[in-house]
Amino acid sequence: VDTGWIYRFSHRGCLRTDEPRFFERCIYELTLREMIDGGYLTPPVQIDAPVASYDFSSLELPPGSATFDYDEVEAILKNQARITPVIVQNIIDLAAPRKGAILFTSSVLHAKTIMQHLPQDSSALVLGDTPGPERDVIIERFKAQEIKFLVNVSVLTTGFDAPHVDLIAILRPTESVSLYQQIVGRGLRLYEGKSDCLILDYTG
Protein backbone atom coordinates (compact mmCIF):
# COMPACT_ATOMS: atom_id res chain seq x y z
CA VAL A 1 0.00 0.00 0.00
CA ASP A 2 1.35 3.42 -0.95
CA THR A 3 1.33 5.50 2.22
CA GLY A 4 3.38 8.44 0.97
CA TRP A 5 6.17 9.73 3.17
CA ILE A 6 8.06 7.27 5.40
CA TYR A 7 9.14 10.09 7.75
CA ARG A 8 7.32 13.08 9.24
CA PHE A 9 9.96 15.85 8.98
CA SER A 10 12.49 16.61 6.26
CA HIS A 11 16.15 17.22 7.12
CA ARG A 12 15.35 20.93 6.93
CA GLY A 13 12.47 20.62 9.38
CA CYS A 14 9.56 20.77 6.93
CA LEU A 15 6.53 18.76 8.05
CA ARG A 16 5.77 16.15 5.39
CA THR A 17 2.78 14.50 7.07
CA ASP A 18 0.75 14.72 10.27
CA GLU A 19 0.28 10.95 10.21
CA PRO A 20 2.46 8.66 12.37
CA ARG A 21 5.42 7.31 10.37
CA PHE A 22 8.16 4.75 10.95
CA PHE A 23 10.79 7.53 10.95
CA GLU A 24 10.34 10.85 12.68
CA ARG A 25 12.93 12.79 10.66
CA CYS A 26 15.00 12.46 7.50
CA ILE A 27 18.61 13.29 8.43
CA TYR A 28 20.09 13.49 4.93
CA GLU A 29 18.81 13.88 1.38
CA LEU A 30 20.85 13.30 -1.76
CA THR A 31 19.30 15.50 -4.43
CA LEU A 32 19.11 14.89 -8.15
CA ARG A 33 21.22 18.01 -8.69
CA GLU A 34 24.02 16.58 -6.50
CA MET A 35 23.83 13.26 -8.34
CA ILE A 36 24.06 15.03 -11.72
CA ASP A 37 26.90 17.31 -10.59
CA GLY A 38 28.74 14.27 -9.22
CA GLY A 39 28.52 12.47 -12.55
CA TYR A 40 26.19 9.73 -11.31
CA LEU A 41 23.28 10.80 -13.50
CA THR A 42 22.94 12.23 -17.02
CA PRO A 43 22.23 15.98 -17.17
CA PRO A 44 18.68 16.80 -18.31
CA VAL A 45 18.07 19.48 -20.93
CA GLN A 46 14.52 20.73 -20.49
CA ILE A 47 12.44 22.37 -23.20
CA ASP A 48 8.98 23.63 -22.23
CA ALA A 49 6.42 23.38 -25.04
CA PRO A 50 8.83 23.50 -28.01
CA VAL A 51 5.98 24.14 -30.51
CA ALA A 52 2.72 23.88 -28.59
CA SER A 53 1.33 22.58 -25.33
CA TYR A 54 -1.91 21.38 -23.87
CA ASP A 55 -3.65 23.92 -21.66
CA PHE A 56 -4.39 22.19 -18.36
CA SER A 57 -4.65 25.46 -16.42
CA SER A 58 -8.32 24.88 -15.60
CA LEU A 59 -7.56 21.65 -13.74
CA GLU A 60 -7.83 21.56 -9.97
CA LEU A 61 -7.07 18.65 -7.69
CA PRO A 62 -10.20 17.21 -6.09
CA PRO A 63 -10.23 17.67 -2.28
CA GLY A 64 -8.08 15.04 -0.62
CA SER A 65 -6.80 13.67 -3.92
CA ALA A 66 -3.28 13.69 -5.35
CA THR A 67 -4.44 13.08 -8.93
CA PHE A 68 -6.56 15.07 -11.35
CA ASP A 69 -10.06 13.97 -12.30
CA TYR A 70 -9.84 11.59 -15.26
CA ASP A 71 -12.98 12.90 -16.97
CA GLU A 72 -11.77 16.50 -16.75
CA VAL A 73 -8.42 15.59 -18.28
CA GLU A 74 -10.18 13.66 -21.07
CA ALA A 75 -12.48 16.62 -21.80
CA ILE A 76 -9.52 18.99 -22.11
CA LEU A 77 -7.66 16.62 -24.42
CA LYS A 78 -10.76 16.18 -26.57
CA ASN A 79 -11.19 19.95 -26.91
CA GLN A 80 -7.51 20.34 -27.82
CA ALA A 81 -7.21 17.30 -30.08
CA ARG A 82 -5.87 19.37 -32.99
CA ILE A 83 -2.67 20.02 -31.00
CA THR A 84 -1.75 16.35 -30.62
CA PRO A 85 -0.44 15.74 -34.19
CA VAL A 86 1.70 18.89 -33.95
CA ILE A 87 3.16 17.76 -30.62
CA VAL A 88 3.87 14.24 -31.85
CA GLN A 89 5.58 15.50 -34.99
CA ASN A 90 7.74 17.76 -32.83
CA ILE A 91 8.74 14.76 -30.71
CA ILE A 92 9.60 12.77 -33.85
CA ASP A 93 11.72 15.63 -35.20
CA LEU A 94 13.62 16.17 -31.95
CA ALA A 95 14.10 12.42 -31.47
CA ALA A 96 15.89 12.02 -34.82
CA PRO A 97 19.41 12.04 -33.30
CA ARG A 98 18.27 10.27 -30.11
CA LYS A 99 18.53 6.60 -29.13
CA GLY A 100 15.26 6.06 -27.26
CA ALA A 101 12.18 8.07 -26.26
CA ILE A 102 9.56 7.42 -23.60
CA LEU A 103 6.24 9.26 -23.87
CA PHE A 104 4.14 9.69 -20.71
CA THR A 105 0.49 10.20 -21.67
CA SER A 106 -2.67 11.17 -19.78
CA SER A 107 -5.01 8.28 -20.57
CA VAL A 108 -5.44 5.14 -22.63
CA LEU A 109 -7.39 7.03 -25.28
CA HIS A 110 -4.72 9.74 -25.36
CA ALA A 111 -1.97 7.12 -25.73
CA LYS A 112 -3.77 5.37 -28.58
CA THR A 113 -4.30 8.69 -30.35
CA ILE A 114 -0.60 9.49 -30.03
CA MET A 115 0.29 6.05 -31.41
CA GLN A 116 -1.65 6.88 -34.59
CA HIS A 117 0.82 9.69 -35.34
CA LEU A 118 4.07 7.85 -34.51
CA PRO A 119 6.00 5.69 -37.00
CA GLN A 120 4.36 2.29 -36.57
CA ASP A 121 7.49 0.24 -37.24
CA SER A 122 9.45 1.87 -34.40
CA SER A 123 6.77 2.55 -31.78
CA ALA A 124 4.99 0.53 -29.11
CA LEU A 125 2.38 1.06 -26.42
CA VAL A 126 2.40 -0.31 -22.88
CA LEU A 127 -0.75 -0.07 -20.76
CA GLY A 128 -1.66 -1.27 -17.30
CA ASP A 129 -3.62 -4.17 -18.80
CA THR A 130 -1.00 -5.14 -21.38
CA PRO A 131 -0.47 -8.90 -20.77
CA GLY A 132 2.81 -9.69 -18.99
CA PRO A 133 4.41 -11.75 -21.78
CA GLU A 134 3.51 -9.11 -24.39
CA ARG A 135 4.84 -6.33 -22.16
CA ASP A 136 8.09 -8.24 -21.64
CA VAL A 137 8.61 -8.59 -25.41
CA ILE A 138 7.91 -4.88 -26.00
CA ILE A 139 10.31 -3.80 -23.26
CA GLU A 140 13.04 -6.17 -24.45
CA ARG A 141 12.70 -4.83 -28.00
CA PHE A 142 12.84 -1.28 -26.66
CA LYS A 143 15.97 -2.02 -24.61
CA ALA A 144 17.53 -3.63 -27.70
CA GLN A 145 16.71 -0.36 -29.54
CA GLU A 146 14.53 -2.15 -32.06
CA ILE A 147 11.76 0.23 -30.94
CA LYS A 148 12.52 3.94 -30.58
CA PHE A 149 9.27 5.34 -29.17
CA LEU A 150 7.69 3.74 -26.10
CA VAL A 151 4.29 5.18 -25.15
CA ASN A 152 2.81 4.43 -21.72
CA VAL A 153 0.07 5.42 -19.30
CA SER A 154 1.30 5.46 -15.67
CA VAL A 155 3.24 2.21 -16.17
CA LEU A 156 6.91 3.14 -16.53
CA THR A 157 7.23 5.82 -13.84
CA THR A 158 9.02 3.58 -11.33
CA GLY A 159 11.05 0.38 -11.42
CA PHE A 160 11.85 0.66 -15.13
CA ASP A 161 15.44 0.82 -16.29
CA ALA A 162 16.47 1.42 -19.89
CA PRO A 163 19.74 3.41 -19.65
CA HIS A 164 19.85 4.32 -23.35
CA VAL A 165 16.73 6.52 -23.04
CA ASP A 166 17.75 10.07 -23.92
CA LEU A 167 14.37 11.72 -24.57
CA ILE A 168 11.42 12.02 -22.20
CA ALA A 169 8.17 13.54 -23.47
CA ILE A 170 5.67 14.58 -20.79
CA LEU A 171 2.12 14.81 -22.09
CA ARG A 172 0.26 14.35 -18.80
CA PRO A 173 -0.41 16.90 -16.05
CA THR A 174 0.81 16.33 -12.51
CA GLU A 175 1.06 18.37 -9.33
CA SER A 176 3.36 15.79 -7.74
CA VAL A 177 7.03 16.78 -7.58
CA SER A 178 8.04 13.21 -6.79
CA LEU A 179 6.10 11.80 -9.76
CA TYR A 180 7.64 14.43 -12.05
CA GLN A 181 11.12 13.46 -10.79
CA GLN A 182 10.35 9.78 -11.35
CA ILE A 183 9.24 10.48 -14.91
CA VAL A 184 12.33 12.57 -15.69
CA GLY A 185 14.51 10.03 -13.90
CA ARG A 186 13.71 7.39 -16.53
CA GLY A 187 16.06 9.28 -18.83
CA LEU A 188 18.88 10.12 -16.43
CA ARG A 189 20.66 6.76 -16.29
CA LEU A 190 24.24 6.79 -17.53
CA TYR A 191 24.89 5.14 -20.88
CA GLU A 192 27.88 4.99 -23.19
CA GLY A 193 27.86 7.88 -25.66
CA LYS A 194 24.96 9.60 -23.90
CA SER A 195 25.75 13.19 -22.96
CA ASP A 196 22.33 14.45 -21.89
CA CYS A 197 18.62 13.66 -21.85
CA LEU A 198 16.12 15.90 -23.60
CA ILE A 199 13.03 16.60 -21.47
CA LEU A 200 10.05 17.83 -23.50
CA ASP A 201 7.17 19.15 -21.41
CA TYR A 202 3.92 19.68 -23.32
CA THR A 203 1.68 20.24 -20.29
CA GLY A 204 1.92 24.03 -20.11
ChimeraX attribute file (.defattr): number of C-alpha atoms within 10 A of each C-alpha:
attribute: neighborCount
match mode: 1-to-1
recipient: residues
	/A:1	3
	/A:2	4
	/A:3	7
	/A:4	9
	/A:5	15
	/A:6	16
	/A:7	18
	/A:8	20
	/A:9	19
	/A:10	17
	/A:11	12
	/A:12	11
	/A:13	11
	/A:14	11
	/A:15	13
	/A:16	14
	/A:17	14
	/A:18	9
	/A:19	10
	/A:20	11
	/A:21	15
	/A:22	9
	/A:23	11
	/A:24	13
	/A:25	18
	/A:26	15
	/A:27	10
	/A:28	9
	/A:29	10
	/A:30	7
	/A:31	9
	/A:32	15
	/A:33	11
	/A:34	12
	/A:35	14
	/A:36	14
	/A:37	12
	/A:38	10
	/A:39	11
	/A:40	13
	/A:41	20
	/A:42	22
	/A:43	21
	/A:44	19
	/A:45	12
	/A:46	15
	/A:47	13
	/A:48	14
	/A:49	16
	/A:50	14
	/A:51	13
	/A:52	16
	/A:53	18
	/A:54	21
	/A:55	14
	/A:56	17
	/A:57	10
	/A:58	8
	/A:59	14
	/A:60	13
	/A:61	12
	/A:62	10
	/A:63	7
	/A:64	6
	/A:65	9
	/A:66	11
	/A:67	14
	/A:68	15
	/A:69	13
	/A:70	10
	/A:71	10
	/A:72	14
	/A:73	18
	/A:74	16
	/A:75	11
	/A:76	16
	/A:77	21
	/A:78	14
	/A:79	10
	/A:80	13
	/A:81	14
	/A:82	10
	/A:83	15
	/A:84	21
	/A:85	15
	/A:86	15
	/A:87	23
	/A:88	20
	/A:89	15
	/A:90	16
	/A:91	21
	/A:92	18
	/A:93	11
	/A:94	14
	/A:95	18
	/A:96	10
	/A:97	9
	/A:98	17
	/A:99	15
	/A:100	25
	/A:101	27
	/A:102	26
	/A:103	24
	/A:104	23
	/A:105	20
	/A:106	20
	/A:107	20
	/A:108	17
	/A:109	14
	/A:110	20
	/A:111	20
	/A:112	15
	/A:113	15
	/A:114	20
	/A:115	18
	/A:116	12
	/A:117	16
	/A:118	18
	/A:119	13
	/A:120	11
	/A:121	10
	/A:122	14
	/A:123	20
	/A:124	21
	/A:125	20
	/A:126	21
	/A:127	17
	/A:128	13
	/A:129	8
	/A:130	12
	/A:131	10
	/A:132	10
	/A:133	8
	/A:134	11
	/A:135	17
	/A:136	13
	/A:137	11
	/A:138	19
	/A:139	20
	/A:140	14
	/A:141	15
	/A:142	23
	/A:143	17
	/A:144	13
	/A:145	16
	/A:146	15
	/A:147	21
	/A:148	24
	/A:149	28
	/A:150	22
	/A:151	24
	/A:152	23
	/A:153	20
	/A:154	18
	/A:155	15
	/A:156	20
	/A:157	18
	/A:158	12
	/A:159	8
	/A:160	12
	/A:161	16
	/A:162	20
	/A:163	17
	/A:164	24
	/A:165	28
	/A:166	28
	/A:167	28
	/A:168	28
	/A:169	23
	/A:170	22
	/A:171	24
	/A:172	22
	/A:173	22
	/A:174	18
	/A:175	12
	/A:176	11
	/A:177	9
	/A:178	10
	/A:179	14
	/A:180	15
	/A:181	12
	/A:182	17
	/A:183	22
	/A:184	22
	/A:185	20
	/A:186	24
	/A:187	28
	/A:188	30
	/A:189	19
	/A:190	20
	/A:191	16
	/A:192	7
	/A:193	7
	/A:194	17
	/A:195	12
	/A:196	19
	/A:197	27
	/A:198	22
	/A:199	20
	/A:200	23
	/A:201	21
	/A:202	22
	/A:203	18
	/A:204	14
